[in-house]
Amino acid sequence: MNETFLFIQKFGIWGFVLILVVVLILFGGRKIPELMRGLGGGIKEFKDAVKEDEKSDAKSDNKEK
């Protein structure tokens, strides 16, 4: 288990460069913006859903009082 934590500690700028190179090789330069756009859209939808849930909780709390 300590070996996992040691790997994370040693993971520096070169590790991120390696991941970036692998992603570029796998997906290509043209596909990455589409992937990021989809990821951003998913995050936005998640945040909107959380806000709607909080609003509905606040409304139901006000009705109970």
N, C-alpha and C positions, 0 to 999 in steps of 0.2 A: 504494500500500500504506500509506503514511503517512496518507492521508486516512481510512482505516478506523480507525486508532488514534486519530486526532483526534476522530472521532465518538464513540468509546467514552469518551474522556476528558471530553467535553462532556456526556455522558449522565448527568444528575443526577436529582434528585427529580422534576422535571417529566416526564422521560422515563418513569419508573416510573408516575407518575399517568396519563400518556397510555396506557400499556399496560394499566393496570387499567381505564380507561374503555372501551377497545376490547374487552377481554375481557368486561366486563359487557354491552356492547351485543351482542356476538356470541352469548354463551351465556345471558345472563340471570342474575338472582340466584338462581333456584331450581336451576339446573343446576350451578353452581360447587361447592357442597358435594359433589355426586355425583362430579364430576371429581377433586376433591382426595382424596376417599375412595378412589377407584380408583388414583390416583397413590400414595397412602400404602400401599395394599395391595401394589402392584407393587414398591415399594421394600422392604417387609418381606419379600416372597417372595425378592427378590434377595439380601438380607442372609442369610436362612435358608439359601439354596442355597450361598452362599459359606462359611458356617460349617460346613455338612455336608461340603463339599469339603475344607475344612481338617482336619476330624476324620478323614475317610477317608485323607487324605494322612499324617496323624500315625500312624494305625493301620498303614498299609502300611510306613511307616518303621520302626516298632517290630517288625514281623514280619520285616523284612529283617535286623535286627541279631541 
